[in-house]
Amino acid sequence: MPSLDPIPTTLSDHLRQLGLGHTAAELNDLIARATQKRWSPVVLLEQLAQAELAARLHHRVERRLHDARLGRFKPLADFEWTWPTQLHRPTVERVFTLDFLAQRENVIIVAAHGLGKTLLAKNLVHQAILAGHSARLVTAADLILDLTSQDTARALQRRLRTYLRPTLLAIDEVGYLGYDAHAADLLFQVVSRRYEQKSIVITTNLPFKHWDTVFPNAACAVALIDRLTHHAEIITIEGESYRKREAEQAQKAKQAHKPTPKPKS
């Protein structure tokens, strides 16, 4: 292999100034491979462009995953399809093709606690990001707290726009807490602005007929439900809680490993 001329440090600096950070970081390796394989200038530029684009895509996905605020979650492969007593798997699999995003439709997941609705929502957000979309997950409580904490009308409008930007917005745990009319109006503004523009995923422990207990004094509750369900896939899950079963199994395992007390002499 022929010896390589030293690469000027200013070249890396110039590449970074041009926004080619990956190329700058991998420059020595790139030049070595180009020399070893005797790439033509055109091939060298093709390899440079492909590597730079791949690195930018990777960074974009990593940034979107960070912004999505998913935290730790189980992959869809760990979902136990046979545990719920009611779950239409073909509907779930159809939703995970992400076709609903192009149609600007919503996904509503209705289930009691511990049946995997948050797992499905987080996996949907994750899948959307890997497919190149922007997406974010937020609990209903955090969304409303964020919006109610804005101290001016202008600040509120700016914050509302942040919930309009993602291609997919997942709002988790609607129904676990009750909200006053002002909070309901703020949630309605988010839903109304995204209506027929961008998709929403909602997880709730309550069927819609009981949402009056969540927003007992809100005049917009009916309109809110209407906009959410107008173009929506509704997934209903019924059965016993996974978490309850896991807790019971863990307790049985502890009991099984307890030493047998020795009989008193």
C-alpha positions in Angstrom: 0.0 0.0 0.0 1.5 3.4 -1.0 2.3 5.8 1.8 -0.2 8.6 2.2 0.6 12.2 2.2 -0.2 13.9 5.5 -3.7 15.3 5.5 -3.7 19.0 6.4 -5.6 19.7 9.6 -7.2 22.7 7.9 -9.0 20.3 5.5 -11.0 18.8 8.4 -11.8 22.3 9.7 -13.0 23.3 6.2 -15.2 20.2 6.0 -16.8 21.0 9.3 -17.4 24.6 8.2 -19.2 23.2 5.2 -21.4 21.1 7.5 -19.6 17.8 6.6 -19.0 16.8 10.1 -19.0 13.0 9.5 -16.6 13.3 6.7 -14.3 15.5 8.8 -14.3 12.9 11.6 -13.7 9.9 9.3 -11.4 11.7 6.8 -8.3 9.6 7.5 -10.2 6.3 7.1 -11.9 7.6 4.0 -8.7 8.6 2.3 -7.0 5.3 3.3 -9.9 3.3 1.7 -9.9 5.4 -1.4 -6.2 4.9 -1.9 -6.3 1.1 -1.1 -9.2 0.5 -3.5 -8.0 3.1 -6.1 -11.3 4.9 -6.2 -11.7 7.4 -9.0 -12.7 10.9 -8.0 -16.3 10.2 -8.9 -16.4 7.1 -6.7 -14.8 9.0 -3.9 -17.4 11.7 -4.0 -20.2 9.1 -4.2 -18.9 7.3 -1.1 -18.5 10.7 0.7 -22.0 11.7 -0.1 -23.5 8.4 0.8 -21.7 8.3 4.2 -22.6 11.9 5.0 -26.3 11.3 4.1 -26.4 8.1 6.2 -24.8 9.9 9.2 -27.3 12.8 8.9 -30.2 10.4 8.8 -28.9 8.6 11.9 -28.5 11.9 13.8 -31.9 13.0 12.7 -33.5 9.8 14.0 -31.5 10.0 17.2 -32.6 13.6 17.8 -36.3 12.7 17.1 -36.2 9.8 19.4 -34.8 12.0 22.1 -37.4 14.7 21.4 -40.2 12.0 21.5 -39.6 11.5 25.2 -40.4 7.8 25.1 -38.3 6.7 28.0 -37.8 3.0 28.4 -40.5 0.7 26.9 -41.0 -2.9 25.8 -40.8 -3.6 22.1 -43.9 -4.8 20.3 -42.3 -8.2 20.0 -42.9 -8.6 23.8 -46.6 -7.9 23.5 -48.6 -11.0 24.6 -51.4 -11.2 22.0 -53.1 -14.2 23.7 -53.5 -12.6 27.1 -56.3 -10.1 26.4 -59.8 -11.5 26.2 -60.6 -9.0 23.4 -58.1 -7.5 20.9 -58.5 -7.4 17.1 -54.9 -8.1 16.1 -55.4 -7.4 12.4 -56.4 -3.8 13.3 -53.3 -3.3 15.4 -51.1 -4.7 12.6 -52.8 -2.5 10.1 -52.2 0.6 12.3 -48.5 -0.3 12.5 -48.1 0.0 8.7 -48.5 3.7 9.5 -50.9 4.2 6.6 -53.1 6.3 8.9 -50.4 9.0 8.9 -50.8 9.6 5.2 -54.6 9.7 5.7 -54.2 12.1 8.7 -56.3 9.8 10.7 -56.2 9.1 14.5 -55.7 6.0 16.6 -57.7 5.6 19.8 -56.6 2.8 22.2 -59.2 2.0 24.8 -58.3 -0.3 27.6 -58.2 -0.6 31.4 -54.9 -0.1 33.2 -52.2 -2.7 32.7 -53.3 -4.1 29.3 -50.6 -2.6 27.1 -52.1 0.5 25.6 -49.1 2.7 26.5 -46.8 0.0 25.1 -48.7 0.2 21.8 -48.6 4.0 21.7 -44.9 4.2 22.4 -44.1 1.6 19.8 -46.2 3.5 17.3 -44.3 6.7 18.0 -41.0 4.7 17.7 -42.1 3.1 14.4 -43.1 6.5 13.0 -39.7 8.0 13.8 -37.8 5.1 12.3 -40.0 5.6 9.1 -38.8 9.2 8.9 -41.6 11.1 10.6 -41.4 13.4 13.6 -43.4 12.2 16.6 -43.8 12.9 20.3 -45.5 11.2 23.2 -46.9 13.2 26.2 -49.3 12.3 29.0 -52.6 14.2 29.1 -51.7 15.5 32.5 -48.3 16.9 31.4 -49.8 18.4 28.2 -52.4 20.3 30.2 -50.0 21.3 32.9 -47.6 22.7 30.2 -50.4 24.7 28.5 -51.9 26.0 31.7 -48.5 27.2 32.9 -48.1 29.7 30.0 -48.5 33.1 31.5 -49.4 35.1 28.4 -51.6 34.6 25.4 -48.6 34.8 23.1 -46.7 32.2 25.1 -49.7 29.9 25.0 -49.9 30.3 21.2 -46.2 29.4 20.8 -46.6 26.4 23.0 -49.7 25.2 21.1 -47.7 25.4 17.9 -45.1 22.9 19.4 -47.9 20.3 19.7 -48.9 21.0 16.1 -45.5 20.4 14.6 -45.0 16.6 14.9 -46.4 14.4 12.2 -47.7 12.2 15.0 -48.7 13.3 18.5 -49.5 10.6 21.1 -51.5 11.7 24.2 -51.3 9.1 26.9 -53.6 8.4 29.8 -56.7 10.4 29.0 -59.2 9.5 31.6 -57.1 8.9 34.7 -57.7 12.4 36.0 -60.5 14.9 35.9 -60.1 18.3 34.4 -61.9 21.6 34.6 -63.5 23.4 31.6 -60.3 25.5 31.0 -58.1 22.4 30.7 -60.7 20.7 28.4 -60.6 23.8 26.2 -56.8 23.7 25.9 -56.9 20.0 25.0 -59.7 20.8 22.5 -57.4 23.4 20.9 -54.7 20.9 20.4 -57.1 18.4 18.9 -58.9 21.0 16.8 -55.6 22.4 15.3 -54.5 18.9 14.3 -57.9 17.8 13.0 -57.6 16.5 9.4 -54.1 18.0 9.4 -51.9 15.6 11.4 -52.6 12.4 13.3 -53.1 11.8 17.0 -52.8 8.7 19.1 -54.9 8.7 22.2 -54.8 6.1 25.0 -57.7 6.1 27.5 -59.0 3.8 30.2 -62.6 5.0 29.6 -65.0 4.5 26.8 -66.2 7.8 25.2 -69.6 7.6 26.9 -67.8 8.1 30.2 -65.6 11.0 29.2 -68.1 13.3 30.9 -66.5 12.2 34.1 -63.1 13.5 32.8 -64.5 16.8 31.6 -67.6 17.2 33.8 -68.2 20.9 33.1 -66.7 21.3 29.6 -69.0 22.4 26.8 -66.4 21.3 24.3 -66.4 17.6 25.4 -68.8 16.4 22.6 -66.9 18.4 19.9 -63.6 17.0 21.3 -64.7 13.4 20.9 -66.3 14.2 17.5 -63.0 15.4 16.1 -61.0 12.6 17.6 -63.2 9.8 16.3 -64.3 11.3 12.9 -61.3 9.7 11.1 -60.0 7.1 13.5 -59.1 3.5 14.1 -60.4 2.5 17.5 -58.6 -0.4 19.2 -60.4 -1.9 22.2 -58.5 -4.2 24.6 -60.2 -6.1 27.3 -58.9 -8.6 29.9 -56.9 -8.8 33.1 -54.0 -6.6 33.9 -50.6 -7.7 32.8 -49.0 -6.0 35.7 -51.3 -7.6 38.2 -50.4 -11.0 36.7 -46.7 -10.2 36.8 -47.0 -9.1 40.4 -48.8 -12.3 41.4 -46.2 -14.4 39.6 -43.4 -12.6 41.3 -45.1 -13.1 44.7 -45.5 -16.8 44.0 -41.8 -17.0 43.0 -40.7 -15.4 46.2 -42.9 -17.8 48.2 -41.4 -20.8 46.3 -37.8 -19.7 47.1 -38.5 -19.1 50.8 -36.6 -21.6 53.0 -38.8 -24.0 54.8 -38.8 -23.3 58.5 -37.1 -26.0 60.6 -39.5 -27.7 63.0 -38.9 -26.9 66.7 -37.4 -29.6 68.8 
